């Protein structure tokens, strides 16, 4: 089975997260990075919690090691 190491959602508008609900239901996800604009009761947050997917709300300056690479968050301000 295929899996996603990281899922990124830039903002909580339906045209940006809508398809991710199905992704979370069907594909294992290692980590989800969500914009701090996502409310904690948002459907995507709830779907991640239901599947036990770890998630974070990183802001500018966050740096993460992802596999053999690094991911740096440029926006939004924390």
TIMI-2910 file (N, C-alpha, C, CB; in pm, 1 decimal, decimal comma, always signed):
<rs>
+----------+----------+----------+----------+----------+----------+----------+----------+----------+----------+----------+----------+------+
!      n_x !      n_y !      n_z !     ca_x !     ca_y !     ca_z !      c_x !      c_y !      c_z !     cb_x !     cb_y !     cb_z ! resn !
+----------+----------+----------+----------+----------+----------+----------+----------+----------+----------+----------+----------+------+
!    +84,5 !   -118,3 !     +0,0 !     +0,0 !     +0,0 !     +0,0 !    +88,5 !   +124,0 !     +0,0 !    -95,9 !     +0,2 !   +122,1 !  Unk !
!    +50,7 !   +221,3 !    -77,5 !   +123,7 !   +347,4 !    -80,5 !    +87,8 !   +430,8 !    +40,9 !    +93,9 !   +424,9 !   -209,6 !  Unk !
!   +175,5 !   +525,2 !    +73,8 !   +152,2 !   +613,2 !   +187,6 !   +210,2 !   +750,1 !   +156,7 !   +214,1 !   +555,0 !   +317,4 !  Unk !
!   +161,0 !   +848,9 !   +227,2 !   +216,3 !   +984,1 !   +219,0 !   +299,7 !  +1008,8 !   +343,2 !   +103,5 !  +1091,6 !   +205,1 !  Unk !
!   +420,3 !  +1054,3 !   +322,4 !   +503,7 !  +1086,8 !   +437,3 !   +452,2 !  +1214,7 !   +504,0 !   +651,9 !  +1103,0 !   +394,7 !  Unk !
!   +416,8 !  +1314,3 !   +420,9 !   +368,4 !  +1442,2 !   +473,8 !   +252,3 !  +1490,9 !   +388,6 !   +482,3 !  +1548,3 !   +477,0 !  Unk !
!   +147,8 !  +1536,4 !   +453,9 !    +34,2 !  +1601,0 !   +390,1 !    +36,9 !  +1746,9 !   +434,0 !   -102,6 !  +1530,8 !   +427,8 !  Unk !
!    +22,9 !  +1840,1 !   +339,3 !    +25,7 !  +1982,8 !   +371,4 !   -104,1 !  +2047,3 !   +324,9 !   +148,2 !  +2052,6 !   +305,6 !  Unk !
!   -168,0 !  +2121,1 !   +415,3 !   -290,1 !  +2195,7 !   +381,9 !   -264,3 !  +2343,0 !   +414,8 !   -416,5 !  +2140,1 !   +461,1 !  Unk !
!   -265,8 !  +2427,5 !   +311,5 !   -226,9 !  +2567,6 !   +327,2 !   -331,1 !  +2656,3 !   +392,5 !   -193,7 !  +2623,6 !   +195,7 !  Unk !
!   -458,8 !  +2624,1 !   +370,7 !   -564,1 !  +2700,6 !   +437,5 !   -696,0 !  +2624,5 !   +430,6 !   -579,1 !  +2840,9 !   +373,6 !  Unk !
!   -790,4 !  +2662,9 !   +517,9 !   -910,8 !  +2582,2 !   +536,2 !  -1024,2 !  +2606,4 !   +436,4 !   -962,1 !  +2605,4 !   +670,9 !  Unk !
!   -996,6 !  +2665,6 !   +321,9 !  -1101,5 !  +2681,7 !   +221,2 !  -1128,4 !  +2546,8 !   +154,9 !  -1061,3 !  +2788,6 !   +114,9 !  Unk !
!  -1254,2 !  +2519,0 !   +126,9 !  -1294,9 !  +2388,5 !    +73,3 !  -1220,0 !  +2350,5 !    -54,3 !  -1443,7 !  +2388,5 !    +45,7 !  Unk !
!  -1186,7 !  +2447,9 !   -138,6 !  -1116,5 !  +2414,6 !   -262,4 !   -971,0 !  +2374,5 !   -238,0 !  -1121,5 !  +2532,4 !   -357,5 !  Unk !
!   -922,8 !  +2389,2 !   -116,5 !   -785,3 !  +2349,4 !    -83,9 !   -777,8 !  +2225,8 !     +5,1 !   -714,2 !  +2463,5 !    -16,3 !  Unk !
!   -880,3 !  +2196,9 !    +81,6 !   -874,8 !  +2081,0 !   +169,7 !   -973,3 !  +1970,9 !   +131,0 !   -901,1 !  +2124,0 !   +310,7 !  Unk !
!  -1073,8 !  +2002,3 !    +49,9 !  -1181,7 !  +1907,1 !    +22,1 !  -1134,8 !  +1769,8 !    -19,7 !  -1269,3 !  +1961,1 !    -83,3 !  Unk !
!  -1044,9 !  +1760,8 !   -115,1 !   -995,1 !  +1631,9 !   -160,9 !   -909,3 !  +1560,9 !    -58,2 !   -917,0 !  +1649,8 !   -286,4 !  Unk !
!   -854,3 !  +1636,6 !    +36,5 !   -768,4 !  +1575,5 !   +137,7 !   -846,5 !  +1487,9 !   +234,9 !   -694,4 !  +1682,7 !   +214,2 !  Unk !
!   -975,4 !  +1513,7 !   +249,9 !  -1057,0 !  +1428,6 !   +336,3 !  -1054,8 !  +1284,4 !   +285,7 !  -1202,1 !  +1481,1 !   +343,1 !  Unk !
!  -1069,3 !  +1268,3 !   +156,9 !  -1067,7 !  +1132,9 !   +100,0 !   -927,8 !  +1071,9 !   +105,8 !  -1117,7 !  +1135,4 !    -45,2 !  Unk !
!   -826,4 !  +1155,6 !    +82,8 !   -688,4 !  +1107,1 !    +93,7 !   -664,6 !  +1048,3 !   +232,7 !   -587,3 !  +1221,6 !    +65,3 !  Unk !
!   -705,8 !  +1122,5 !   +336,2 !   -685,1 !  +1078,3 !   +474,6 !   -760,8 !   +948,2 !   +501,8 !   -730,2 !  +1187,8 !   +573,6 !  Unk !
!   -877,2 !   +932,2 !   +440,9 !   -956,0 !   +810,0 !   +459,5 !   -892,0 !   +689,3 !   +392,7 !  -1096,1 !   +829,6 !   +405,1 !  Unk !
!   -823,1 !   +709,6 !   +280,1 !   -779,2 !   +597,4 !   +197,5 !   -629,9 !   +568,3 !   +198,3 !   -820,5 !   +621,4 !    +60,0 !  Unk !
!   -547,7 !   +665,0 !   +239,5 !   -402,7 !   +648,6 !   +231,1 !   -340,9 !   +677,1 !   +366,9 !   -342,2 !   +741,8 !   +122,9 !  Unk !
!   -252,5 !   +590,5 !   +415,1 !   -182,9 !   +621,1 !   +540,2 !   -100,5 !   +749,3 !   +526,4 !    -92,1 !   +503,6 !   +581,3 !  Unk !
!   -106,3 !   +834,0 !   +627,5 !    -33,8 !   +960,9 !   +628,7 !    +57,0 !   +961,3 !   +751,0 !   -132,2 !  +1083,8 !   +630,3 !  Unk !
!   +184,8 !   +995,9 !   +730,3 !   +280,4 !   +997,4 !   +839,5 !   +270,2 !  +1119,7 !   +928,2 !   +417,3 !   +988,1 !   +785,2 !  Unk !
!   +245,6 !  +1236,6 !   +866,9 !   +238,3 !  +1363,4 !   +939,2 !   +158,3 !  +1460,9 !   +855,5 !   +380,3 !  +1419,9 !   +970,6 !  Unk !
!    +73,4 !  +1539,2 !   +920,0 !     -1,4 !  +1644,1 !   +850,3 !    +43,4 !  +1780,5 !   +903,8 !   -156,3 !  +1624,8 !   +868,6 !  Unk !
!    +71,5 !  +1871,2 !   +813,1 !   +105,0 !  +2008,8 !   +847,7 !     -9,2 !  +2096,8 !   +800,5 !   +241,4 !  +2053,1 !   +784,2 !  Unk !
!    -72,5 !  +2164,3 !   +894,7 !   -188,5 !  +2247,1 !   +864,4 !   -159,5 !  +2392,0 !   +899,7 !   -312,7 !  +2197,1 !   +940,2 !  Unk !
!   -212,8 !  +2480,7 !   +818,9 !   -202,7 !  +2622,4 !   +851,0 !   -264,8 !  +2649,4 !   +987,3 !   -270,9 !  +2708,0 !   +742,7 !  Unk !
!   -207,3 !  +2742,1 !  +1064,7 !   -269,8 !  +2779,2 !  +1191,4 !   -411,3 !  +2835,7 !  +1174,1 !   -183,3 !  +2880,5 !  +1262,7 !  Unk !
!   -450,8 !  +2866,0 !  +1050,9 !   -585,8 !  +2916,7 !  +1024,9 !   -692,5 !  +2808,3 !  +1039,1 !   -592,5 !  +2976,7 !   +885,8 !  Unk !
!   -653,0 !  +2680,9 !  +1043,4 !   -750,3 !  +2573,4 !  +1060,3 !   -803,4 !  +2574,0 !  +1202,7 !   -687,7 !  +2436,5 !  +1026,6 !  Unk !
!   -936,1 !  +2585,5 !  +1220,8 !   -991,1 !  +2572,4 !  +1354,9 !   -976,3 !  +2428,6 !  +1403,4 !  -1139,1 !  +2615,6 !  +1357,6 !  Unk !
!   -968,2 !  +2409,9 !  +1531,3 !   -946,3 !  +2276,8 !  +1587,7 !  -1065,1 !  +2183,4 !  +1566,8 !   -916,6 !  +2288,0 !  +1735,0 !  Unk !
!  -1183,1 !  +2238,9 !  +1533,9 !  -1300,2 !  +2154,7 !  +1506,2 !  -1328,5 !  +2142,3 !  +1356,2 !  -1423,1 !  +2211,3 !  +1577,0 !  Unk !
!  -1230,0 !  +2171,6 !  +1273,9 !  -1242,8 !  +2163,9 !  +1128,3 !  -1255,1 !  +2017,1 !  +1085,1 !  -1120,9 !  +2231,6 !  +1058,7 !  Unk !
!  -1332,0 !  +1988,5 !   +979,6 !  -1347,5 !  +1849,2 !   +934,1 !  -1215,3 !  +1778,5 !   +903,1 !  -1434,2 !  +1846,3 !   +811,2 !  Unk !
!  -1118,1 !  +1848,5 !   +848,7 !   -990,0 !  +1783,8 !   +819,2 !   -916,0 !  +1749,7 !   +948,2 !   -902,7 !  +1874,5 !   +730,2 !  Unk !
!   -917,1 !  +1838,8 !  +1044,0 !   -854,1 !  +1810,8 !  +1173,6 !   -921,9 !  +1690,2 !  +1238,5 !   -862,2 !  +1935,2 !  +1267,3 !  Unk !
!  -1052,9 !  +1687,5 !  +1234,0 !  -1126,9 !  +1575,7 !  +1293,3 !  -1096,9 !  +1443,8 !  +1221,5 !  -1277,5 !  +1604,1 !  +1289,5 !  Unk !
!  -1083,3 !  +1448,0 !  +1088,4 !  -1051,3 !  +1326,2 !  +1012,5 !   -911,2 !  +1276,6 !  +1048,3 !  -1061,5 !  +1352,4 !   +859,9 !  Unk !
!   -816,9 !  +1368,0 !  +1063,4 !   -680,9 !  +1329,2 !  +1102,4 !   -681,1 !  +1265,6 !  +1241,1 !   -586,7 !  +1451,4 !  +1099,9 !  Unk !
!   -753,5 !  +1327,0 !  +1333,2 !   -761,9 !  +1272,6 !  +1468,8 !   -824,9 !  +1133,6 !  +1468,2 !   -842,5 !  +1366,7 !  +1559,4 !  Unk !
!   -931,2 !  +1115,7 !  +1390,4 !  -1000,9 !   +987,1 !  +1384,7 !   -909,5 !   +876,2 !  +1331,7 !  -1125,8 !   +998,5 !  +1296,5 !  Unk !
!   -817,9 !   +910,8 !  +1243,3 !   -725,5 !   +812,5 !  +1185,4 !   -596,1 !   +799,4 !  +1265,7 !   -692,4 !   +850,7 !  +1042,1 !  Unk !
!   -580,4 !   +882,2 !  +1367,5 !   -459,0 !   +876,7 !  +1448,6 !   -337,0 !   +936,1 !  +1380,5 !   -430,1 !   +735,6 !  +1485,6 !  Unk !
!   -360,4 !  +1026,3 !  +1284,7 !   -249,6 !  +1089,5 !  +1213,0 !   -196,1 !  +1206,5 !  +1296,5 !   -295,2 !  +1138,4 !  +1071,3 !  Unk !
!    -66,2 !  +1209,0 !  +1324,8 !    -11,8 !  +1324,1 !  +1396,2 !    -17,5 !  +1447,8 !  +1307,1 !   +133,5 !  +1296,8 !  +1442,0 !  Unk !
!    -47,1 !  +1561,3 !  +1368,6 !    -53,6 !  +1684,2 !  +1290,3 !     +3,2 !  +1799,8 !  +1370,9 !   -198,6 !  +1714,3 !  +1247,2 !  Unk !
!    +47,3 !  +1901,5 !  +1297,3 !   +103,7 !  +2021,6 !  +1357,4 !    +49,5 !  +2143,3 !  +1284,0 !   +259,0 !  +2018,9 !  +1353,2 !  Unk !
!    +57,3 !  +2256,7 !  +1352,6 !    +16,8 !  +2385,5 !  +1295,6 !   +140,6 !  +2476,0 !  +1293,5 !   -101,5 !  +2451,3 !  +1378,6 !  Unk !
!   +236,7 !  +2449,1 !  +1204,0 !   +361,7 !  +2524,1 !  +1207,2 !   +345,7 !  +2666,2 !  +1153,5 !   +467,4 !  +2451,0 !  +1127,5 !  Unk !
!   +428,7 !  +2755,1 !  +1204,3 !   +432,6 !  +2892,1 !  +1156,2 !   +569,7 !  +2922,8 !  +1098,6 !   +398,0 !  +2990,5 !  +1268,7 !  Unk !
!   +587,5 !  +3045,4 !  +1052,1 !   +713,6 !  +3088,2 !   +991,5 !   +830,0 !  +3057,2 !  +1084,7 !   +710,0 !  +3238,9 !   +958,7 !  Unk !
!   +937,2 !  +3007,4 !  +1025,9 !  +1056,2 !  +2974,7 !  +1102,9 !  +1063,8 !  +2830,1 !  +1145,4 !  +1063,0 !  +3060,4 !  +1222,4 !  Unk !
!   +953,6 !  +2755,2 !  +1132,9 !   +956,4 !  +2613,2 !  +1167,9 !  +1041,2 !  +2538,6 !  +1065,5 !   +812,4 !  +2553,9 !  +1174,2 !  Unk !
!  +1128,6 !  +2453,7 !  +1113,5 !  +1210,5 !  +2369,2 !  +1026,1 !  +1191,5 !  +2225,1 !  +1070,3 !  +1362,4 !  +2410,5 !  +1030,7 !  Unk !
!  +1165,7 !  +2138,1 !   +973,8 !  +1141,7 !  +1997,0 !  +1003,9 !  +1230,3 !  +1909,4 !   +917,0 !   +993,2 !  +1960,9 !   +982,8 !  Unk !
!  +1281,0 !  +1802,4 !   +973,1 !  +1351,8 !  +1701,2 !   +895,2 !  +1246,0 !  +1603,2 !   +844,8 !  +1463,9 !  +1627,9 !   +981,0 !  Unk !
!  +1238,6 !  +1587,5 !   +714,5 !  +1141,4 !  +1498,5 !   +652,4 !  +1220,0 !  +1400,1 !   +565,6 !  +1034,2 !  +1578,7 !   +567,5 !  Unk !
!  +1225,6 !  +1276,4 !   +610,0 !  +1305,5 !  +1178,7 !   +536,4 !  +1449,9 !  +1224,9 !   +530,9 !  +1249,8 !  +1157,6 !   +394,0 !  Unk !
!  +1504,1 !  +1233,1 !   +409,9 !  +1641,6 !  +1280,9 !   +393,5 !  +1647,3 !  +1429,5 !   +363,7 !  +1710,8 !  +1204,4 !   +282,8 !  Unk !
!  +1533,0 !  +1495,5 !   +366,7 !  +1528,0 !  +1638,0 !   +334,9 !  +1487,4 !  +1722,8 !   +453,1 !  +1433,2 !  +1662,0 !   +221,6 !  Unk !
!  +1479,7 !  +1851,9 !   +429,7 !  +1435,1 !  +1947,1 !   +531,4 !  +1324,9 !  +2031,9 !   +470,7 !  +1553,4 !  +2036,4 !   +583,0 !  Unk !
!  +1229,2 !  +2064,7 !   +553,9 !  +1118,2 !  +2148,3 !   +512,4 !  +1118,8 !  +2272,8 !   +599,4 !   +982,3 !  +2072,4 !   +522,7 !  Unk !
!  +1115,9 !  +2388,9 !   +537,4 !  +1110,7 !  +2514,2 !   +611,3 !   +981,2 !  +2587,0 !   +583,1 !  +1229,7 !  +2602,7 !   +576,1 !  Unk !
!   +916,8 !  +2636,3 !   +689,1 !   +790,7 !  +2709,0 !   +674,9 !   +822,5 !  +2858,4 !   +666,9 !   +692,9 !  +2678,0 !   +794,5 !  Unk !
!   +770,9 !  +2922,9 !   +562,8 !   +797,7 !  +3065,1 !   +539,7 !   +684,5 !  +3154,9 !   +587,2 !   +822,7 !  +3089,5 !   +393,1 !  Unk !
!   +563,5 !  +3100,3 !   +590,8 !   +445,0 !  +3179,8 !   +625,6 !   +338,2 !  +3085,6 !   +676,9 !   +392,5 !  +3262,0 !   +503,0 !  Unk !
!   +249,9 !  +3122,7 !   +759,2 !   +227,6 !  +3254,6 !   +819,8 !   +312,8 !  +3274,0 !   +945,7 !    +78,9 !  +3272,5 !   +854,1 !  Unk !
!   +314,7 !  +3397,2 !   +990,2 !   +384,5 !  +3425,2 !  +1114,8 !   +318,5 !  +3344,4 !  +1226,0 !   +383,0 !  +3577,9 !  +1147,5 !  Unk !
!   +398,0 !  +3294,3 !  +1316,8 !   +345,3 !  +3213,4 !  +1426,7 !   +262,3 !  +3297,9 !  +1520,3 !   +458,5 !  +3146,3 !  +1503,6 !  Unk !
+----------+----------+----------+----------+----------+----------+----------+----------+----------+----------+----------+----------+------+
</rs>
